[in-house]
Amino acid sequence: MNKKWVSRFMAPAAAALILAGCNFSGSGDEASGDTEGGSAEGDGSSAQVITLSEGSDIPTMDSTKAHDSIAFNVLNNINEGLYRQNESNEVELAMAEKHDKNEDETVHTFTLREQNWSNGEPVTANDFEYAWKRVMREAGPYNYMLVTAGIKNAEAIMNEEMDAEELGVKAIDEKTLEVTLEAPNPLFETLLAFATFLPQNQAFVEEQGDQYALEAENVLANGPFVFSEWQQEQGWTLEKNEDYWDAENVKLDKAEFVVVKDPQSGANLYETEKVDRVKLTSSLVDQYQDNEGFTNEKASGIVFLRFNHNHEVLSNVNIRRAVNMAIDRDGLTDVILKDGSTPLYGVVPEGYYNSPEGTDYRELNGDINKGTAEEAKEFWEKGLEETGVDSLTVSLNIADTDEMKKVGEYLQAQLEDNLPGFKLELKAVPFAQRLEIEKAIEYDLSLSTWGPDYADPMTYLDMWVDGSSANRMDYSNPKLDELVAEARTDTDLSNRYKTLLEIEKVLLEEDAAVAPLYQRGNTYLTRPSIENLVIHPAGADLSLKWASVK
């Protein structure tokens, strides 16, 4: 993750100086961040350059280790797998120009198109075989995605029962890749658009050693853009890949990203046309809601509380249920956030995932663990009695961002007010550190976020399987594991959907394993001159391939 953060209290002038220091200035030079805003709109220039902001640095550019939205966004734009998401958020052939299946759809054969890496070497089937086996060999954070895809032996490898070399993927020749599945999988093609399934050039990766993907020069591209500059902790630059197989449909010459942590500084940079797109926080919504570039919409990401299931008190289901019911989510979304976020009483959000019969998942499962403060107190007292304590002091691990700090303070007030004897301490750390603390399970409570990797409820449900790298709280229920295994191979879509509903009920009704808080809303200021900036509800958030400056 980012090693440092731009100061929270950075004044606009200071922000401009920082941006100027890494060629993200408004000076009008070739790498200027306001080429699009100040030049394209102000003097009639047709330069196809945009400048976007991000709240933190890129954690890693290694697709086998990436586990956050910022890395996924960059990887999605500089690399390309067998499939990619198109402008309609559907998957389409990308590096593969042909996809054949055997009769029972367990053996998939991909024919690769002609495409070179940014170092001039051809992209081969071995690049896919090597990368996917490397995910399993190094126990990458998304190795379970290969299990979800149903690739032969992936689960056994993840459980250390087989070697990574036995993964069901094989380069037949330079341009032919064969993938064998355990069983037919209706999600297979959808999953292939995710970053974990990107190729890697074996010779390059091994030559770089432990420096691979840590600097711009340690990264290769085979997608619409190349990773031309990375000023760590400040920003990065993507430039059009002229050798990309579909370069004629890539309009942008350059996309610059600047790290701006303080939302007000970001808004000021937008107003002065130094940045073309910024995310607003709740404190800025009222100020900018009449701006021409203002958009406010419900998103597919969720925010929730993780419990450390090894904790002597938080391991009690009644304590966890009390925490769930003690939080007024309406007050959180309507008064504190005000960004289009909505209360959530499940881990699968509403508005994205319908059953085969056309009914929304959230409507079918309803609100789980929704209760009053009085009900919360009853579960609390019961849990205290069962654990033999009369009070509880725990800490909450949160990312050091404006949104998470506000949410943390609200949770602190709610839990301390509604649960007598509850004391919550806030521990704000950089986003990257928050993830590392979670992975080590060195926390009591952790305020977490999750965005869908692919367009199916399973992306919110299989993360709780015992041993999953996304579990990060030592939760385990064999019943849930069995249901997930059933849903992965069930080709009866209606029956599969019933199983997906049951998984959430086990997680929340039976175990109250986590505390869902809200479904995110996103509020942005985006320069009206930017066209066809594709926002995806699952997987990578952003595709620049079709974007242009009007």
SVG drawing of the C-alpha trace seen along z (x, -y; Angstrom):
<svg xmlns="http://www.w3.org/2000/svg" viewBox="-40 -30 57 64">
<polyline fill="none" stroke="black" stroke-width="0.4" points="0.0,0.0 1.0,-3.7 4.0,-4.3 2.9,-7.8 -0.2,-9.9 -0.7,-13.4 -1.3,-15.5 -4.9,-15.6 -4.7,-19.3 -2.8,-20.2 -3.8,-23.6 -4.7,-24.0 -1.5,-25.9 0.6,-23.2 -1.3,-20.6 -0.5,-22.4 3.2,-22.5 3.2,-18.7 1.5,-18.0 4.0,-20.3 6.9,-18.3 5.8,-15.1 4.8,-16.7 1.1,-16.9 1.0,-20.7 -1.1,-23.2 1.9,-24.7 0.9,-23.6 3.8,-21.2 3.3,-17.9 2.6,-16.0 0.3,-18.7 -2.7,-17.6 -4.8,-20.5 -4.1,-19.8 -7.7,-18.5 -9.4,-20.9 -7.4,-24.1 -6.2,-23.5 -8.8,-21.3 -11.7,-23.5 -9.9,-26.8 -8.0,-27.3 -9.5,-24.8 -6.7,-22.2 -7.7,-18.7 -5.2,-17.0 -6.6,-13.7 -5.3,-14.0 -7.2,-13.7 -6.2,-13.9 -8.0,-11.8 -7.5,-11.6 -7.1,-8.7 -7.1,-8.7 -4.0,-6.6 -1.0,-5.1 -1.0,-1.8 -0.2,1.1 1.4,3.3 1.3,3.8 1.7,7.6 -1.5,9.1 -0.9,12.2 -0.8,10.2 -3.2,7.3 -6.2,7.1 -7.6,3.6 -9.6,1.4 -6.8,-1.0 -4.4,1.7 -7.2,3.4 -8.1,0.2 -4.5,-0.3 -4.0,3.3 -7.3,3.3 -6.1,0.4 -2.5,1.5 -3.0,5.3 -5.5,7.6 -6.6,11.1 -8.5,13.6 -11.6,11.6 -12.3,8.0 -15.4,6.1 -16.8,3.9 -18.7,0.7 -22.0,2.5 -20.3,4.2 -20.5,7.6 -17.4,9.7 -16.0,10.1 -13.0,11.8 -9.8,9.8 -6.4,11.4 -8.2,14.5 -9.6,14.2 -11.3,17.6 -12.7,19.7 -13.7,23.4 -15.3,25.8 -15.7,29.6 -19.1,31.2 -19.6,31.1 -17.8,27.7 -15.1,28.9 -12.2,28.3 -11.8,24.8 -9.3,24.0 -8.3,20.4 -6.5,19.2 -4.5,16.0 -4.3,13.1 -1.1,11.5 0.0,9.0 3.4,8.0 4.3,7.0 5.6,3.5 9.2,4.8 8.5,6.2 8.2,9.9 5.1,11.7 2.3,12.6 2.1,16.4 -0.1,19.1 2.8,19.8 2.3,16.3 -1.2,17.3 -0.1,20.7 2.8,19.2 0.8,16.4 -2.1,18.6 0.2,21.2 2.1,18.4 -1.1,17.2 -1.5,20.7 2.2,21.2 2.5,18.0 -0.9,18.3 -2.0,14.9 -4.9,13.1 -7.2,14.0 -6.2,17.6 -9.7,18.6 -10.9,17.0 -9.3,20.0 -11.4,22.3 -14.5,20.2 -13.7,20.6 -13.6,24.4 -10.2,24.9 -9.1,28.4 -7.1,29.1 -7.3,25.4 -9.0,26.2 -6.6,29.1 -3.7,26.8 -5.1,24.0 -5.5,26.6 -1.9,27.7 -2.9,31.2 -1.4,30.8 1.4,28.8 0.7,25.6 2.1,27.3 -0.9,29.6 -3.3,26.8 -5.6,27.5 -4.0,25.0 -1.6,25.8 0.1,24.0 -0.4,26.4 1.8,24.1 2.6,20.4 -0.9,19.3 -3.0,22.1 -4.1,22.3 -6.1,25.2 -8.0,24.9 -9.6,27.9 -12.4,27.4 -13.6,29.7 -17.2,29.3 -19.1,27.0 -19.2,23.5 -21.6,20.8 -19.4,18.1 -16.2,19.1 -16.1,16.5 -17.2,13.8 -14.4,14.5 -11.7,14.5 -12.1,10.7 -10.7,10.3 -7.2,9.2 -6.1,12.4 -6.4,14.1 -4.0,11.7 -0.9,13.1 2.7,12.4 5.9,12.7 7.9,15.4 11.4,14.3 10.7,10.7 9.2,11.5 12.0,13.8 14.6,11.3 13.1,8.5 13.0,10.8 11.7,9.1 11.7,5.8 9.0,6.9 6.0,4.5 7.4,2.1 8.4,-0.7 7.1,-1.7 10.1,-0.2 9.5,3.1 6.1,3.6 5.1,4.8 1.9,3.9 -0.1,5.7 -3.3,3.7 -4.7,0.3 -2.1,-1.7 1.4,-1.4 2.5,-2.3 5.0,-5.1 5.6,-6.9 5.0,-6.1 5.9,-8.8 5.1,-6.8 2.9,-8.5 2.2,-11.2 0.7,-9.8 1.2,-7.8 0.8,-8.2 -0.7,-5.9 0.1,-6.5 -1.6,-5.0 -0.1,-1.7 0.4,-2.3 1.2,1.4 -2.1,2.6 -4.1,4.8 -7.2,2.6 -5.3,-0.7 -7.5,-2.4 -10.4,-2.4 -8.2,-4.0 -8.7,-7.7 -6.8,-9.0 -3.1,-9.8 -2.6,-10.0 -4.3,-9.6 -2.6,-11.0 -3.6,-10.0 -2.7,-12.1 -2.9,-11.0 -5.0,-13.6 -6.2,-12.4 -7.9,-15.5 -11.3,-15.8 -11.4,-19.6 -8.0,-19.8 -9.3,-17.5 -12.4,-19.7 -10.2,-22.8 -8.0,-21.2 -11.1,-20.3 -12.3,-23.9 -9.0,-25.2 -9.0,-22.7 -6.0,-20.8 -7.9,-17.6 -10.8,-16.4 -12.5,-13.9 -12.6,-13.8 -14.6,-11.9 -16.6,-14.0 -17.2,-13.2 -20.4,-14.0 -19.0,-17.3 -18.8,-18.5 -22.1,-17.3 -24.1,-20.3 -21.4,-22.6 -21.2,-21.0 -24.5,-19.4 -25.5,-22.1 -22.2,-21.8 -22.6,-20.6 -20.2,-17.7 -21.9,-16.4 -23.2,-12.9 -24.6,-10.9 -25.4,-7.2 -25.8,-4.0 -22.8,-1.6 -22.2,2.1 -19.6,1.8 -20.4,2.5 -19.0,1.4 -19.2,3.7 -17.6,4.6 -15.4,7.7 -15.2,9.4 -12.1,11.2 -13.6,14.6 -10.7,15.6 -11.5,12.8 -12.7,14.2 -15.8,12.0 -16.4,11.1 -16.5,14.8 -19.9,14.9 -22.8,14.8 -25.0,12.8 -22.4,10.1 -22.0,9.9 -25.8,9.8 -26.0,7.0 -23.4,4.9 -25.4,5.5 -28.6,4.2 -27.1,1.3 -26.2,-0.7 -28.7,-3.1 -27.8,-2.8 -30.3,-5.4 -28.6,-8.0 -25.3,-6.9 -26.2,-7.2 -28.7,-10.1 -27.0,-12.4 -23.3,-11.5 -22.6,-10.3 -25.2,-12.0 -23.5,-10.6 -26.2,-8.3 -25.2,-5.4 -28.1,-3.3 -28.5,-1.1 -27.6,2.5 -28.7,5.6 -27.0,8.3 -23.7,8.8 -25.2,8.8 -26.4,5.3 -29.6,4.4 -30.1,3.5 -27.5,5.7 -28.3,9.3 -31.6,10.8 -32.8,14.4 -33.5,16.3 -37.1,15.4 -36.2,11.7 -36.4,10.9 -33.6,8.9 -31.5,10.9 -32.0,8.4 -35.8,8.5 -35.7,12.3 -33.6,12.4 -34.8,9.2 -33.2,7.4 -31.2,9.7 -30.3,8.7 -32.3,5.5 -33.4,4.6 -34.0,1.9 -31.7,0.5 -33.7,2.4 -33.3,5.7 -29.6,5.0 -29.3,4.4 -31.0,7.8 -28.5,9.7 -25.7,7.7 -26.6,8.6 -27.1,12.2 -23.7,12.3 -21.9,10.7 -23.4,13.3 -22.3,16.1 -18.7,14.8 -18.5,14.0 -17.7,10.3 -19.6,7.1 -18.0,4.7 -16.0,4.8 -13.2,2.5 -12.1,3.2 -10.4,1.3 -11.7,0.6 -9.2,0.8 -10.1,-1.8 -8.5,-3.3 -7.2,-6.8 -9.7,-8.5 -12.3,-11.1 -15.2,-8.7 -13.9,-5.9 -13.0,-8.4 -16.5,-9.8 -18.0,-6.3 -15.7,-5.2 -16.7,-8.1 -20.4,-7.4 -20.0,-3.7 -18.1,-4.7 -21.0,-6.9 -23.7,-4.4 -22.1,-1.4 -21.1,-3.2 -24.6,-4.8 -26.6,-1.7 -24.5,1.0 -23.8,0.3 -20.2,1.0 -19.0,1.0 -15.9,-1.0 -14.6,-1.5 -11.2,-2.9 -10.5,-4.0 -7.2,-3.1 -6.8,-5.0 -4.1,-3.8 -3.3,-4.1 -5.5,-1.9 -2.6,0.4 -1.8,1.0 -5.5,1.6 -5.5,4.5 -2.2,5.9 -3.7,5.8 -6.7,7.6 -4.7,10.3 -2.7,10.9 -6.0,10.9 -4.4,8.5 -7.5,6.5 -10.7,6.7 -13.0,5.0 -12.2,3.8 -14.1,1.5 -13.9,3.1 -15.0,2.5 -15.7,4.9 -16.4,4.4 -17.6,7.2 -15.0,9.0 -17.6,10.3 -21.4,9.9 -22.8,12.6 -23.9,12.8 -21.1,15.4 -18.5,12.6 -19.9,11.5 -20.5,15.0 -17.5,17.3 -15.1,15.0 -16.3,16.5 -15.2,20.0 -12.8,21.4 -9.3,20.6 -10.2,18.0 -7.7,15.2 -10.6,12.8 -12.0,14.3 -9.5,12.4 -11.2,13.1 -10.9,16.9 -14.6,17.4 -15.6,21.0 -18.8,22.9 -18.7,26.2 -22.3,25.8 -21.5,22.5 -18.5,24.2 -20.7,27.0 -23.3,24.6 -20.6,22.6 -19.2,25.8 -22.7,26.8 -23.4,23.4 -20.1,23.5 -21.0,26.5 -24.8,26.3 -25.9,25.7 -29.6,25.5 -29.7,21.7 -32.9,21.5 -31.7,24.1 -28.3,22.5 -29.9,19.1 -31.7,20.7 -28.3,22.0 -26.9,18.5 -29.7,17.2 -29.1,19.8 -25.3,19.0 -26.1,15.5 -28.6,16.8 -26.0,19.1 -23.5,16.2 -25.8,13.7 -29.0,15.3 -27.2,18.2 -23.8,16.8 -24.0,12.9 -20.5,13.4 -20.1,9.8 -22.1,6.6 -23.1,5.1 -23.5,1.3 -24.2,-0.3 -24.2,0.0 -22.0,-2.7 -23.0,-5.7 -20.5,-7.5 -20.5,-11.2 -18.1,-12.6 -17.3,-15.8 -16.4,-14.8 -15.4,-17.3 -18.3,-17.4 -15.8,-17.3 -14.9,-13.7 -16.9,-11.1 -17.2,-7.3 -15.4,-6.9 -16.7,-3.4 -17.6,-2.7 -18.0,1.0 -20.2,2.2 -18.0,5.3 -14.3,6.1 -12.2,3.1 -14.1,-0.1 -12.8,-2.0 -12.0,-1.4 -10.2,-4.2 -10.1,-2.2 -13.1,-4.0 -12.7,-7.4 -12.1,-10.6 -12.0,-14.4 -14.7,-16.3"/>
</svg>
